[in-house]
Amino acid sequence: MIHKNLVLHINQQKPIVWDAYFNKSGTPKPLVIFCHGYKGFKDWGSWGLAAAAFKNENLFFVKFNFSHNGGTTENPIDFPDLNAFAENNYSKELQDLKDILNYLLANENLFLEDIDINNITLIGHSRGGGIATIFASEDSRISRLITWASVCDFAKRTATIGDLETWKKDGVKYVLNGRTKQQMPHYYQFYEDFKANETRLNIELATKRIKIPHLIIHGVKDLSVSFDEAKAIHAWNPNSVLMPIENTNHVFDSKHPWQNKHLPEKLKLVIDRSIDFIKQKTSL
């Protein structure tokens, strides 16, 4: 079964739009939750085909839009709500992940009988890898962590959004989205929230706390997030498994829109190794 664009309402917060991919049987399945990256969304590129691949291996796969990623419940693709995008920060994304996990494990979830609540894997791509790492270091419900092309340091990315004094004075900085040509706004609160939570948002410290199985997958020639970042993450958690992927980019040869009916070869490899890791078929 594939349930698209479900909406989770949390108190007065912005809603979270999410998808569930699973084979309905009433038998509990390992839960896999996927976190998209910066300027990303759950329906980007071939993420739908990726979700189906996990479903076909009898896993319960969930992908969702962070509440302030710039999408809306009416249009969860791309960025129709730039004001929400401007109000996003790492703390909100961590809260979103907690909210979606809490709901998935709650009795109100109509699909609960198909979820093994004691077998939960987080997968994060790019910035989502950093979010997944921090969350996994804090929440004992997580059984496994997998990062795809993850960043290793929020601090340097937060500081390079723009000149801090100008950013503070103007209250907003803009980053061009090369694909949509939108000027993506970041309110100064993004930096303020980071500084207020700097220790919590330190990916190195979080990685060093990881005690669960941890798989790091990264393209050796990734031009967006250097492979050196994967090596740093692996060094911080020597018990992790580092899997380099040769001759591929930050999104493992996918793109948006993705009009092929098949996954890119390198992304399929990433997915196959991730599924093996979840099912513990191999030590990789």
Residue pairs with C-beta under 8 A, 6 or more apart in sequence:
1 20
1 21
1 22
1 23
1 24
2 19
2 20
2 21
2 51
2 52
2 55
3 19
3 20
3 21
3 111
4 19
5 17
5 18
5 19
5 73
5 76
6 17
6 18
6 19
6 20
7 15
7 16
7 17
7 18
7 73
8 15
8 16
8 17
8 18
8 64
8 99
8 100
8 103
9 15
10 16
10 99
13 67
13 95
13 99
14 67
14 68
14 84
15 67
15 73
16 64
16 65
16 66
16 67
16 96
16 99
16 100
17 42
17 64
17 65
17 71
17 73
17 76
18 42
18 62
18 63
18 64
18 65
18 100
19 42
19 51
19 62
19 63
19 64
20 60
20 61
20 62
20 111
21 51
21 52
21 54
21 55
21 60
21 61
21 62
21 63
22 29
22 55
22 59
22 60
22 61
22 111
22 114
23 29
23 55
23 58
23 114
24 111
24 114
25 114
26 113
26 114
27 114
28 113
28 114
28 115
28 116
28 117
28 119
29 58
29 59
29 60
29 114
29 115
29 116
30 59
30 60
30 116
30 119
30 120
30 121
30 143
30 278
30 279
31 59
31 60
31 62
31 104
31 115
31 116
31 117
31 119
31 120
31 121
32 54
32 59
32 60
32 61
32 62
32 120
32 121
32 122
32 123
32 278
33 62
33 63
33 64
33 97
33 100
33 101
33 104
33 120
33 121
33 122
33 123
34 42
34 47
34 50
34 51
34 61
34 62
34 63
34 64
34 123
34 124
34 125
34 128
35 64
35 66
35 93
35 97
35 122
35 123
35 124
35 125
35 128
35 129
35 131
35 132
36 42
36 44
36 47
36 63
36 65
36 66
36 69
36 125
36 126
36 128
37 124
37 125
37 126
37 127
37 128
37 129
37 149
38 126
38 127
39 79
39 177
39 184
40 69
40 125
40 126
40 127
40 128
41 65
41 69
41 70
41 71
41 76
41 77
41 78
42 63
42 64
42 65
42 76
43 76
43 77
44 256
45 251
45 254
45 255
45 256
45 257
45 258
46 254
46 258
46 260
46 263
46 264
46 267
47 63
49 258
49 261
49 262
49 263
50 263
50 267
50 271
51 61
51 63
53 263
53 268
53 271
53 275
54 61
54 271
54 275
55 61
57 275
57 279
59 275
59 278
60 111
60 114
60 115
60 116
62 100
62 104
64 96
64 100
65 71
65 76
66 88
66 92
66 93
66 96
67 84
67 92
67 96
68 84
68 85
68 87
68 88
68 89
68 92
68 93
69 79
69 84
69 85
69 88
70 78
70 79
70 80
70 81
70 82
70 84
70 85
70 88
70 184
71 77
71 78
71 79
71 80
71 81
72 80
72 81
72 84
74 80
78 180
79 85
79 177
79 180
79 182
79 184
82 182
82 184
82 185
83 185
85 184
85 185
85 186
86 172
86 185
86 186
86 187
87 187
87 189
88 190
89 189
89 190
89 193
89 194
90 130
90 131
90 134
90 154
90 193
90 194
90 197
90 201
91 193
91 197
91 201
93 128
93 131
94 131
94 134
94 135
97 122
97 131
97 132
97 135
98 135
98 139
101 120
101 139
101 141
103 109
104 111
104 112
104 115
105 112
105 115
105 117
105 141
106 112
109 115
117 141
118 143
119 143
120 141
120 142
120 143
120 144
121 142
121 143
121 144
121 145
121 146
121 278
122 132
122 135
122 136
122 142
122 144
122 145
122 146
123 132
123 146
123 147
123 148
123 274
124 130
124 131
124 132
124 133
124 146
124 147
124 148
124 150
125 147
125 148
125 149
125 150
125 251
126 148
126 149
126 150
126 151
126 224
126 225
126 250
127 151
127 157
128 150
129 147
129 148
129 149
129 150
129 151
130 150
130 151
130 152
130 154
130 203
132 145
132 146
132 147
132 150
133 145
133 147
133 150
133 203
133 206
133 207
133 210
133 233
134 200
134 201
134 203
134 206
135 142
136 142
136 145
136 206
136 210
136 212
136 214
137 205
137 206
137 207
137 209
137 210
138 206
142 212
143 212
143 213
144 212
144 213
144 214
144 215
144 277
144 278
145 210
145 212
145 213
145 214
145 215
146 214
146 215
146 217
146 274
146 277
146 278
147 214
147 215
147 216
147 217
147 218
147 233
148 217
148 218
148 252
148 270
148 274
149 217
149 218
149 219
149 222
149 224
149 225
149 230
149 250
149 251
149 252
150 216
150 218
150 225
150 229
150 230
150 233
151 157
151 203
151 225
151 229
152 203
152 204
152 207
152 229
152 230
152 232
152 233
153 203
153 204
153 229
154 194
154 201
154 202
154 203
155 194
155 198
155 201
155 202
158 190
158 191
158 194
159 191
161 167
161 173
161 175
161 186
161 190
161 191
162 173
162 186
164 191
166 173
167 173
167 186
167 188
167 191
168 188
168 191
170 188
171 187
171 188
172 185
172 186
172 187
172 188
173 185
173 186
173 188
174 183
174 184
174 185
174 186
175 183
175 184
175 186
176 182
176 183
176 184
177 183
177 184
179 256
194 201
199 205
203 233
204 232
204 236
207 214
207 233
207 236
207 237
207 240
208 236
208 237
210 237
210 239
210 240
213 241
213 277
213 280
214 237
214 239
214 240
214 241
215 240
215 241
215 243
215 273
215 274
215 277
215 284
216 230
216 233
216 234
216 240
216 241
216 242
216 243
217 230
217 243
217 245
217 270
217 273
217 274
218 225
218 227
218 229
218 230
218 242
218 243
218 244
218 245
219 227
219 244
219 245
219 246
219 248
219 249
219 250
219 252
219 266
220 227
220 244
220 245
220 246
220 247
220 248
221 227
221 246
221 247
221 248
221 249
222 248
222 249
222 250
223 249
223 250
224 249
224 250
225 250
227 244
230 242
230 244
231 242
233 240
233 242
234 240
234 242
241 277
241 283
241 284
243 273
243 284
245 252
245 266
245 269
245 270
247 266
248 266
251 267
252 264
252 266
252 267
252 269
252 270
253 264
253 265
253 266
253 267
254 263
254 264
254 267
262 268
263 271
273 284
276 282
276 284
277 284
